[in-house]
Amino acid sequence: MDFNVRKLATDAGIFFSRAVQFTEEKLGQAEKTELDTHFESLLSRADSTKNWTEKIYRQTEVLLQPNPGARIEEFLYEKLDRKIPPRATNGEILGQFMLEAAKEFGPGTPYGSTLISVGDCQRRLGGAHRDFLQTSSISFLTPLRNFLEGDWRTISRERRLLENRRLDLDACKARLKKAKAAEAKAAAAPDFQESRPRNYVLSASASALWNEELDKADHELRVAQTEFDRQAEVTRLLLEGINSTHVNHLRCLCEFVEAQTVYYNQCHKYMQELQRELARGCPDSLEVNSHGVGSPTDPSAVLPLNSPSPDADALQIEEVQPPASGTRKAKVLYAYDAGDSSELSLMADELITVYTVPGMDPDWLIGERGNQKGKVPVTYLELLS
């Protein structure tokens, strides 16, 4: 191989000079050029941006893909520049299992038909989750990763270069200081009365040599100062660009929230549709082949799923009076559309008065809102003390 010995020796000398300067600074034996307050503030802001962006990026990855094995697999595919194979979401897998179970149990049975409805809903939820993952990755994760792998690497490289320029500058300052001290010592007037007049000649020769060394050190200092100032300006411009990074990340954050809003709205819509379908499609009775629990003719053994008891159906809501004691306030957790005239429609987060009456199904309460009264499901309420 063709080695450039001179360049190699020069680079080794520069590296050694920087190492000596850095060590002396750490030991307090050399002065260090300090950056101005504004520059230090930009450096601190950049470091904070990098650290928090990295944490937010990693935790968002965990949120979108909790499986660490899957994350590692996606990372390897990305580094190998290969397309990530499609992977079914957990909701889609669960929905597929339910549909296959329905085929085995019989789609005509109450359990099989319900499995079909719930499984189809789970598949739709899984599809919505897939769309959410894709949108979030494009609009939020990718910009954060581009900053960490692009802009921040550029900033880090220029900061290292600036640090090297600073070490070179301080080393030149130290050499100039030593040269001035040596030149002053050599320029001291000799004693002409001494027995060796040739000392004057030697002193004059040393003074000339140190003058030459002083000029060289001064020239190197001016060059190092120019390079340091130029690199500091480049680094400062890059650090001031962090403000633009914040603006871009703010836009990406809003898009991420919008993607979450769309996803959760879809999930809420699908679950409401499923709930209404199950409420309409539940059979009037479920034949239970019980042994020792109750006779086939026992009405309690064939009650409809999630439906009020016969006694509760027979209640006339208009005639129900609240008990003298036992009424409570309740906060509505979810919106609820009344299934018939005996029920009371609810709006999320509103407060209503609730109470129970003898013979009423425990899954239902009587709710009152002003002059309105009707049955309300307990699962939609948060009872307040």
NUKOLDREN-912697 format. One record per residue (C-alpha): chain; x, y, z. Coordinates in steps of 0.001 Angstrom, whole numbers, plus 500000, padded with zeros to 6 digits. Example, Ala and Ser with C-alpha at 12.3 -4.5 7.8 and 13.67 -1.06 7.14 Angstrom:
BEGIN
<site ch="A" xx="512300" yy="495500" zz="507800"/>
<site ch="A" xx="513670" yy="498940" zz="507140"/>
//
This chain:
BEGIN
<site ch="A" xx="500000" yy="500000" zz="500000"/>
<site ch="A" xx="501134" yy="503542" zz="499274"/>
<site ch="A" xx="501446" yy="505366" zz="502592"/>
<site ch="A" xx="501881" yy="509121" zz="502760"/>
<site ch="A" xx="504443" yy="509158" zz="505573"/>
<site ch="A" xx="504519" yy="512932" zz="505868"/>
<site ch="A" xx="500733" yy="513205" zz="506193"/>
<site ch="A" xx="500697" yy="510327" zz="508665"/>
<site ch="A" xx="503343" yy="512028" zz="510786"/>
<site ch="A" xx="501473" yy="515342" zz="510625"/>
<site ch="A" xx="498190" yy="513745" zz="511684"/>
<site ch="A" xx="499943" yy="511935" zz="514522"/>
<site ch="A" xx="501489" yy="515194" zz="515681"/>
<site ch="A" xx="498133" yy="516977" zz="515622"/>
<site ch="A" xx="496489" yy="514129" zz="517528"/>
<site ch="A" xx="499260" yy="514159" zz="520138"/>
<site ch="A" xx="499020" yy="517935" zz="520515"/>
<site ch="A" xx="495243" yy="517735" zz="521049"/>
<site ch="A" xx="495644" yy="514913" zz="523554"/>
<site ch="A" xx="498190" yy="516878" zz="525549"/>
<site ch="A" xx="496027" yy="519999" zz="525519"/>
<site ch="A" xx="492933" yy="518036" zz="526571"/>
<site ch="A" xx="494816" yy="516313" zz="529414"/>
<site ch="A" xx="496280" yy="519556" zz="530705"/>
<site ch="A" xx="492846" yy="521170" zz="530650"/>
<site ch="A" xx="491411" yy="518326" zz="532697"/>
<site ch="A" xx="494266" yy="518640" zz="535182"/>
<site ch="A" xx="493814" yy="522406" zz="535383"/>
<site ch="A" xx="497259" yy="523086" zz="533922"/>
<site ch="A" xx="496093" yy="524811" zz="530729"/>
<site ch="A" xx="493572" yy="527484" zz="529835"/>
<site ch="A" xx="490472" yy="526639" zz="527823"/>
<site ch="A" xx="488705" yy="528871" zz="525324"/>
<site ch="A" xx="485144" yy="529259" zz="526564"/>
<site ch="A" xx="482177" yy="529616" zz="524215"/>
<site ch="A" xx="479788" yy="532509" zz="524691"/>
<site ch="A" xx="476590" yy="532116" zz="526739"/>
<site ch="A" xx="474296" yy="532047" zz="523706"/>
<site ch="A" xx="476331" yy="529282" zz="522108"/>
<site ch="A" xx="476292" yy="527234" zz="525309"/>
<site ch="A" xx="472511" yy="527704" zz="525491"/>
<site ch="A" xx="472154" yy="526404" zz="521925"/>
<site ch="A" xx="474278" yy="523372" zz="522792"/>
<site ch="A" xx="472171" yy="522607" zz="525863"/>
<site ch="A" xx="468941" yy="522982" zz="523884"/>
<site ch="A" xx="470230" yy="520671" zz="521159"/>
<site ch="A" xx="471289" yy="518006" zz="523665"/>
<site ch="A" xx="467902" yy="518187" zz="525392"/>
<site ch="A" xx="466103" yy="517896" zz="522056"/>
<site ch="A" xx="468135" yy="514847" zz="521103"/>
<site ch="A" xx="467663" yy="513086" zz="524439"/>
<site ch="A" xx="463888" yy="513601" zz="524642"/>
<site ch="A" xx="463351" yy="512844" zz="520961"/>
<site ch="A" xx="465158" yy="509552" zz="521451"/>
<site ch="A" xx="463055" yy="508667" zz="524515"/>
<site ch="A" xx="459774" yy="509616" zz="522826"/>
<site ch="A" xx="460747" yy="507667" zz="519708"/>
<site ch="A" xx="461630" yy="504508" zz="521652"/>
<site ch="A" xx="458483" yy="504617" zz="523790"/>
<site ch="A" xx="456272" yy="505252" zz="520760"/>
<site ch="A" xx="457787" yy="502158" zz="519168"/>
<site ch="A" xx="456844" yy="500191" zz="522285"/>
<site ch="A" xx="453317" yy="501647" zz="522191"/>
<site ch="A" xx="452772" yy="500743" zz="518548"/>
<site ch="A" xx="454507" yy="497356" zz="518731"/>
<site ch="A" xx="454672" yy="495939" zz="522290"/>
<site ch="A" xx="456350" yy="492727" zz="521078"/>
<site ch="A" xx="460142" yy="493233" zz="521340"/>
<site ch="A" xx="460791" yy="490301" zz="519034"/>
<site ch="A" xx="458683" yy="491880" zz="516306"/>
<site ch="A" xx="460494" yy="495191" zz="516775"/>
<site ch="A" xx="463876" yy="493497" zz="516395"/>
<site ch="A" xx="462668" yy="491708" zz="513269"/>
<site ch="A" xx="461448" yy="494970" zz="511726"/>
<site ch="A" xx="464772" yy="496625" zz="512605"/>
<site ch="A" xx="466749" yy="493861" zz="510878"/>
<site ch="A" xx="464581" yy="494024" zz="507754"/>
<site ch="A" xx="465066" yy="497774" zz="507653"/>
<site ch="A" xx="468854" yy="497538" zz="508015"/>
<site ch="A" xx="468980" yy="494872" zz="505326"/>
<site ch="A" xx="466892" yy="497162" zz="503117"/>
<site ch="A" xx="464264" yy="494481" zz="502638"/>
<site ch="A" xx="460504" yy="494830" zz="502688"/>
<site ch="A" xx="458914" yy="493900" zz="505997"/>
<site ch="A" xx="456514" yy="490964" zz="505452"/>
<site ch="A" xx="452868" yy="491648" zz="506311"/>
<site ch="A" xx="451947" yy="490657" zz="509839"/>
<site ch="A" xx="448393" yy="490167" zz="511119"/>
<site ch="A" xx="447447" yy="492295" zz="514103"/>
<site ch="A" xx="446314" yy="490725" zz="517365"/>
<site ch="A" xx="442732" yy="491762" zz="516700"/>
<site ch="A" xx="442752" yy="490123" zz="513273"/>
<site ch="A" xx="444180" yy="486907" zz="514721"/>
<site ch="A" xx="441564" yy="486849" zz="517487"/>
<site ch="A" xx="438792" yy="487484" zz="514978"/>
<site ch="A" xx="440024" yy="484639" zz="512777"/>
<site ch="A" xx="440068" yy="482249" zz="515738"/>
<site ch="A" xx="436491" yy="483212" zz="516640"/>
<site ch="A" xx="435270" yy="482685" zz="513085"/>
<site ch="A" xx="436925" yy="479274" zz="512897"/>
<site ch="A" xx="435409" yy="478337" zz="516249"/>
<site ch="A" xx="431973" yy="479418" zz="514983"/>
<site ch="A" xx="432305" yy="477045" zz="512027"/>
<site ch="A" xx="433004" yy="474144" zz="514359"/>
<site ch="A" xx="430272" yy="474975" zz="516879"/>
<site ch="A" xx="427772" yy="475733" zz="514160"/>
<site ch="A" xx="426925" yy="479203" zz="512861"/>
<site ch="A" xx="423235" yy="478498" zz="513466"/>
<site ch="A" xx="423680" yy="478107" zz="517226"/>
<site ch="A" xx="423403" yy="481140" zz="519522"/>
<site ch="A" xx="427032" yy="480815" zz="520555"/>
<site ch="A" xx="428252" yy="480299" zz="516987"/>
<site ch="A" xx="426322" yy="483261" zz="515595"/>
<site ch="A" xx="427601" yy="485477" zz="518391"/>
<site ch="A" xx="431151" yy="484316" zz="517732"/>
<site ch="A" xx="430701" yy="485333" zz="514096"/>
<site ch="A" xx="429503" yy="488801" zz="515041"/>
<site ch="A" xx="432243" yy="489364" zz="517607"/>
<site ch="A" xx="434933" yy="487836" zz="515395"/>
<site ch="A" xx="433977" yy="490055" zz="512478"/>
<site ch="A" xx="434146" yy="493072" zz="514769"/>
<site ch="A" xx="437567" yy="492015" zz="516041"/>
<site ch="A" xx="438825" yy="491720" zz="512485"/>
<site ch="A" xx="437612" yy="495232" zz="511730"/>
<site ch="A" xx="439258" yy="496492" zz="514900"/>
<site ch="A" xx="442474" yy="494787" zz="513813"/>
<site ch="A" xx="442267" yy="496423" zz="510393"/>
<site ch="A" xx="441763" yy="499831" zz="512010"/>
<site ch="A" xx="444779" yy="499143" zz="514206"/>
<site ch="A" xx="446852" yy="498255" zz="511149"/>
<site ch="A" xx="445907" yy="501557" zz="509477"/>
<site ch="A" xx="446759" yy="503407" zz="512682"/>
<site ch="A" xx="450189" yy="501768" zz="512866"/>
<site ch="A" xx="450948" yy="502662" zz="509265"/>
<site ch="A" xx="449777" yy="506262" zz="509608"/>
<site ch="A" xx="451653" yy="506794" zz="512878"/>
<site ch="A" xx="454839" yy="505322" zz="511471"/>
<site ch="A" xx="454783" yy="507608" zz="508441"/>
<site ch="A" xx="453627" yy="510813" zz="510123"/>
<site ch="A" xx="455390" yy="510555" zz="513497"/>
<site ch="A" xx="458042" yy="507860" zz="513858"/>
<site ch="A" xx="459770" yy="508451" zz="510524"/>
<site ch="A" xx="460384" yy="512211" zz="511074"/>
<site ch="A" xx="461783" yy="511545" zz="514552"/>
<site ch="A" xx="464083" yy="508830" zz="513214"/>
<site ch="A" xx="465183" yy="511082" zz="510334"/>
<site ch="A" xx="466200" yy="513747" zz="512841"/>
<site ch="A" xx="468175" yy="511303" zz="514987"/>
<site ch="A" xx="469881" yy="509600" zz="512056"/>
<site ch="A" xx="470271" yy="512673" zz="509835"/>
<site ch="A" xx="470288" yy="516165" zz="511316"/>
<site ch="A" xx="471609" yy="515106" zz="514700"/>
<site ch="A" xx="474497" yy="513136" zz="513209"/>
<site ch="A" xx="475456" yy="516199" zz="511179"/>
<site ch="A" xx="475309" yy="518384" zz="514282"/>
<site ch="A" xx="477377" yy="515863" zz="516262"/>
<site ch="A" xx="480010" yy="515679" zz="513527"/>
<site ch="A" xx="480344" yy="519469" zz="513335"/>
<site ch="A" xx="480490" yy="519726" zz="517136"/>
<site ch="A" xx="483361" yy="517228" zz="517251"/>
<site ch="A" xx="485126" yy="519205" zz="514547"/>
<site ch="A" xx="484585" yy="522411" zz="516540"/>
<site ch="A" xx="486027" yy="520770" zz="519643"/>
<site ch="A" xx="489122" yy="519764" zz="517654"/>
<site ch="A" xx="489474" yy="523314" zz="516339"/>
<site ch="A" xx="489236" yy="524621" zz="519897"/>
<site ch="A" xx="491931" yy="522243" zz="521105"/>
<site ch="A" xx="494171" yy="523328" zz="518212"/>
<site ch="A" xx="493530" yy="526978" zz="519037"/>
<site ch="A" xx="494329" yy="526532" zz="522714"/>
<site ch="A" xx="497464" yy="524528" zz="521865"/>
<site ch="A" xx="498613" yy="527387" zz="519601"/>
<site ch="A" xx="497958" yy="529877" zz="522386"/>
<site ch="A" xx="500059" yy="527778" zz="524744"/>
<site ch="A" xx="502936" yy="527551" zz="522215"/>
<site ch="A" xx="502831" yy="531290" zz="521621"/>
<site ch="A" xx="502914" yy="531953" zz="525337"/>
<site ch="A" xx="505931" yy="529691" zz="525782"/>
<site ch="A" xx="507688" yy="531253" zz="522784"/>
<site ch="A" xx="507174" yy="534760" zz="524207"/>
<site ch="A" xx="508575" yy="533731" zz="527566"/>
<site ch="A" xx="511623" yy="532074" zz="525967"/>
<site ch="A" xx="512205" yy="535033" zz="523628"/>
<site ch="A" xx="512081" yy="537465" zz="526521"/>
<site ch="A" xx="514586" yy="535390" zz="528445"/>
<site ch="A" xx="516932" yy="535122" zz="525458"/>
<site ch="A" xx="516720" yy="538848" zz="524762"/>
<site ch="A" xx="517977" yy="539748" zz="528234"/>
<site ch="A" xx="521181" yy="541892" zz="527995"/>
<site ch="A" xx="524379" yy="539856" zz="528743"/>
<site ch="A" xx="527127" yy="540990" zz="531135"/>
<site ch="A" xx="529941" yy="542443" zz="528959"/>
<site ch="A" xx="532396" yy="542459" zz="531899"/>
<site ch="A" xx="532389" yy="538724" zz="532205"/>
<site ch="A" xx="535411" yy="536682" zz="531088"/>
<site ch="A" xx="533498" yy="535011" zz="528240"/>
<site ch="A" xx="532324" yy="537661" zz="525747"/>
<site ch="A" xx="531160" yy="534939" zz="523373"/>
<site ch="A" xx="528086" yy="534503" zz="525612"/>
<site ch="A" xx="526741" yy="537652" zz="524014"/>
<site ch="A" xx="526995" yy="536051" zz="520582"/>
<site ch="A" xx="525230" yy="532936" zz="521790"/>
<site ch="A" xx="522528" yy="535025" zz="523450"/>
<site ch="A" xx="521949" yy="537043" zz="520281"/>
<site ch="A" xx="521721" yy="533867" zz="518192"/>
<site ch="A" xx="519194" yy="532309" zz="520628"/>
<site ch="A" xx="517179" yy="535520" zz="520604"/>
<site ch="A" xx="516972" yy="535380" zz="516798"/>
<site ch="A" xx="515882" yy="531763" zz="516897"/>
<site ch="A" xx="513158" yy="532501" zz="519423"/>
<site ch="A" xx="512056" yy="535493" zz="517398"/>
<site ch="A" xx="511587" yy="533157" zz="514441"/>
<site ch="A" xx="509727" yy="530661" zz="516648"/>
<site ch="A" xx="507560" yy="533472" zz="517981"/>
<site ch="A" xx="506598" yy="534583" zz="514474"/>
<site ch="A" xx="505763" yy="530999" zz="513529"/>
<site ch="A" xx="503618" yy="530475" zz="516664"/>
<site ch="A" xx="501824" yy="533772" zz="516046"/>
<site ch="A" xx="501049" yy="532768" zz="512449"/>
<site ch="A" xx="499752" yy="529361" zz="513550"/>
<site ch="A" xx="497573" yy="531054" zz="516159"/>
<site ch="A" xx="495989" yy="533356" zz="513568"/>
<site ch="A" xx="495276" yy="530399" zz="511286"/>
<site ch="A" xx="493822" yy="528343" zz="514159"/>
<site ch="A" xx="491667" yy="531289" zz="515269"/>
<site ch="A" xx="490293" yy="531728" zz="511741"/>
<site ch="A" xx="489451" yy="528024" zz="511431"/>
<site ch="A" xx="487862" yy="528001" zz="514893"/>
<site ch="A" xx="485696" yy="531051" zz="514129"/>
<site ch="A" xx="484568" yy="529559" zz="510817"/>
<site ch="A" xx="483681" yy="526215" zz="512398"/>
<site ch="A" xx="481897" yy="527935" zz="515296"/>
<site ch="A" xx="479713" yy="529834" zz="512821"/>
<site ch="A" xx="478824" yy="526635" zz="510934"/>
<site ch="A" xx="477970" yy="524844" zz="514173"/>
<site ch="A" xx="475937" yy="527792" zz="515451"/>
<site ch="A" xx="473793" yy="527831" zz="512296"/>
<site ch="A" xx="473108" yy="524111" zz="512670"/>
<site ch="A" xx="472195" yy="524516" zz="516341"/>
<site ch="A" xx="469824" yy="527385" zz="515563"/>
<site ch="A" xx="468093" yy="525011" zz="513150"/>
<site ch="A" xx="466798" yy="523124" zz="516208"/>
<site ch="A" xx="463966" yy="525674" zz="516305"/>
<site ch="A" xx="462829" yy="524451" zz="512888"/>
<site ch="A" xx="463110" yy="520899" zz="514171"/>
<site ch="A" xx="460732" yy="521727" zz="517018"/>
<site ch="A" xx="458223" yy="523225" zz="514568"/>
<site ch="A" xx="458394" yy="520094" zz="512418"/>
<site ch="A" xx="458032" yy="517782" zz="515425"/>
<site ch="A" xx="455051" yy="519819" zz="516615"/>
<site ch="A" xx="453313" yy="519269" zz="513289"/>
<site ch="A" xx="454108" yy="515550" zz="513422"/>
<site ch="A" xx="452797" yy="515355" zz="516981"/>
<site ch="A" xx="449475" yy="516888" zz="515921"/>
<site ch="A" xx="449225" yy="514362" zz="513090"/>
<site ch="A" xx="449926" yy="511550" zz="515544"/>
<site ch="A" xx="447116" yy="512747" zz="517821"/>
<site ch="A" xx="444814" yy="513004" zz="514810"/>
<site ch="A" xx="445647" yy="509415" zz="513833"/>
<site ch="A" xx="444880" yy="508274" zz="517374"/>
<site ch="A" xx="441576" yy="510164" zz="517328"/>
<site ch="A" xx="440511" yy="508530" zz="514070"/>
<site ch="A" xx="441534" yy="505096" zz="515332"/>
<site ch="A" xx="439715" yy="505309" zz="518651"/>
<site ch="A" xx="436635" yy="506781" zz="516994"/>
<site ch="A" xx="436564" yy="503828" zz="514622"/>
<site ch="A" xx="436947" yy="501402" zz="517517"/>
<site ch="A" xx="434131" yy="503111" zz="519415"/>
<site ch="A" xx="431897" yy="502995" zz="516355"/>
<site ch="A" xx="432588" yy="499303" zz="515728"/>
<site ch="A" xx="431927" yy="498386" zz="519364"/>
<site ch="A" xx="428659" yy="500341" zz="519442"/>
<site ch="A" xx="427511" yy="498578" zz="516285"/>
<site ch="A" xx="428473" yy="495221" zz="517800"/>
<site ch="A" xx="426656" yy="496024" zz="521023"/>
<site ch="A" xx="423456" yy="496955" zz="519182"/>
<site ch="A" xx="423718" yy="493846" zz="517013"/>
<site ch="A" xx="424118" yy="491613" zz="520062"/>
<site ch="A" xx="421227" yy="493338" zz="521789"/>
<site ch="A" xx="419000" yy="492661" zz="518758"/>
<site ch="A" xx="420335" yy="489220" zz="517987"/>
<site ch="A" xx="420323" yy="487652" zz="521445"/>
<site ch="A" xx="417819" yy="484766" zz="521505"/>
<site ch="A" xx="414743" yy="484926" zz="523666"/>
<site ch="A" xx="416077" yy="482036" zz="525676"/>
<site ch="A" xx="419240" yy="479987" zz="525881"/>
<site ch="A" xx="418600" yy="476309" zz="526386"/>
<site ch="A" xx="420967" yy="475304" zz="529165"/>
<site ch="A" xx="421596" yy="471601" zz="529685"/>
<site ch="A" xx="422380" yy="471922" zz="533350"/>
<site ch="A" xx="422838" yy="469098" zz="535801"/>
<site ch="A" xx="421899" yy="469846" zz="539354"/>
<site ch="A" xx="421707" yy="473592" zz="538772"/>
<site ch="A" xx="418033" yy="473855" zz="537906"/>
<site ch="A" xx="415300" yy="472075" zz="536051"/>
<site ch="A" xx="414678" yy="472798" zz="532355"/>
<site ch="A" xx="411379" yy="474345" zz="533328"/>
<site ch="A" xx="412991" yy="476741" zz="535814"/>
<site ch="A" xx="412557" yy="480260" zz="534342"/>
<site ch="A" xx="415856" yy="481379" zz="535880"/>
<site ch="A" xx="417703" yy="478764" zz="533794"/>
<site ch="A" xx="416497" yy="480114" zz="530440"/>
<site ch="A" xx="416708" yy="483888" zz="530888"/>
<site ch="A" xx="417773" yy="485855" zz="527812"/>
<site ch="A" xx="421418" yy="486943" zz="527771"/>
<site ch="A" xx="421922" yy="490482" zz="529172"/>
<site ch="A" xx="418184" yy="491149" zz="529290"/>
<site ch="A" xx="416042" yy="492215" zz="532240"/>
<site ch="A" xx="414098" yy="489629" zz="534152"/>
<site ch="A" xx="410391" yy="489071" zz="533359"/>
<site ch="A" xx="409479" yy="490966" zz="536498"/>
<site ch="A" xx="411545" yy="493904" zz="535337"/>
<site ch="A" xx="409880" yy="493841" zz="531901"/>
<site ch="A" xx="406495" yy="493954" zz="533573"/>
<site ch="A" xx="407356" yy="497122" zz="535453"/>
<site ch="A" xx="405543" yy="500223" zz="534332"/>
<site ch="A" xx="408163" yy="502938" zz="534461"/>
<site ch="A" xx="405607" yy="505698" zz="534794"/>
<site ch="A" xx="404252" yy="504117" zz="537955"/>
<site ch="A" xx="407644" yy="503502" zz="539619"/>
<site ch="A" xx="408220" yy="505802" zz="542566"/>
<site ch="A" xx="411683" yy="506449" zz="544014"/>
<site ch="A" xx="412214" yy="504958" zz="547462"/>
<site ch="A" xx="412299" yy="507230" zz="550470"/>
<site ch="A" xx="416000" yy="506400" zz="550824"/>
<site ch="A" xx="418530" yy="504689" zz="548593"/>
<site ch="A" xx="418720" yy="507099" zz="545663"/>
<site ch="A" xx="422236" yy="507847" zz="544451"/>
<site ch="A" xx="423960" yy="510052" zz="541962"/>
<site ch="A" xx="425691" yy="508377" zz="539053"/>
<site ch="A" xx="428020" yy="509597" zz="536327"/>
<site ch="A" xx="427388" yy="508292" zz="532808"/>
<site ch="A" xx="430539" yy="506708" zz="531374"/>
<site ch="A" xx="429341" yy="506116" zz="527802"/>
<site ch="A" xx="426533" yy="507389" zz="525626"/>
<site ch="A" xx="423564" yy="504991" zz="525431"/>
<site ch="A" xx="420630" yy="504947" zz="523018"/>
<site ch="A" xx="417383" yy="503683" zz="524530"/>
<site ch="A" xx="416216" yy="500399" zz="523032"/>
<site ch="A" xx="412529" yy="501061" zz="523746"/>
<site ch="A" xx="410224" yy="503472" zz="525538"/>
<site ch="A" xx="410944" yy="501927" zz="528944"/>
<site ch="A" xx="414628" yy="502868" zz="528758"/>
<site ch="A" xx="416345" yy="506233" zz="529223"/>
<site ch="A" xx="418873" yy="507501" zz="526693"/>
<site ch="A" xx="422154" yy="508695" zz="528225"/>
<site ch="A" xx="424810" yy="511178" zz="527289"/>
<site ch="A" xx="428451" yy="510646" zz="528295"/>
<site ch="A" xx="429668" yy="512493" zz="531418"/>
<site ch="A" xx="426207" yy="513645" zz="532566"/>
<site ch="A" xx="424954" yy="513135" zz="536131"/>
<site ch="A" xx="421658" yy="511382" zz="536827"/>
<site ch="A" xx="419804" yy="510046" zz="539857"/>
<site ch="A" xx="419462" yy="506257" zz="540045"/>
<site ch="A" xx="417722" yy="503774" zz="542307"/>
<site ch="A" xx="416469" yy="500225" zz="542212"/>
<site ch="A" xx="413067" yy="498659" zz="542865"/>
<site ch="A" xx="412176" yy="495204" zz="544144"/>
<site ch="A" xx="412130" yy="492477" zz="541518"/>
<site ch="A" xx="414241" yy="494444" zz="539051"/>
<site ch="A" xx="417121" yy="492811" zz="537182"/>
<site ch="A" xx="420412" yy="493665" zz="538993"/>
<site ch="A" xx="422031" yy="494725" zz="535717"/>
<site ch="A" xx="419567" yy="497613" zz="535402"/>
<site ch="A" xx="418589" yy="500626" zz="537487"/>
<site ch="A" xx="415906" yy="503256" zz="537267"/>
<site ch="A" xx="417424" yy="506539" zz="536156"/>
<site ch="A" xx="415957" yy="510011" zz="536413"/>
<site ch="A" xx="416939" yy="513199" zz="534646"/>
<site ch="A" xx="414581" yy="516029" zz="535430"/>
<site ch="A" xx="411115" yy="514864" zz="534376"/>
<site ch="A" xx="412515" yy="511958" zz="532338"/>
<site ch="A" xx="412656" yy="508459" zz="533801"/>
<site ch="A" xx="413631" yy="505056" zz="532462"/>
<site ch="A" xx="415755" yy="501955" zz="532831"/>
<site ch="A" xx="419515" yy="502358" zz="532429"/>
<site ch="A" xx="422256" yy="499671" zz="532284"/>
<site ch="A" xx="424551" yy="499558" zz="535303"/>
<site ch="A" xx="427657" yy="498982" zz="533178"/>
<site ch="A" xx="427253" yy="502431" zz="531640"/>
<site ch="A" xx="427370" yy="504177" zz="535028"/>
<site ch="A" xx="429831" yy="505117" zz="537714"/>
<site ch="A" xx="427941" yy="505207" zz="541016"/>
<site ch="A" xx="428940" yy="508125" zz="543193"/>
<site ch="A" xx="428918" yy="508074" zz="546962"/>
//
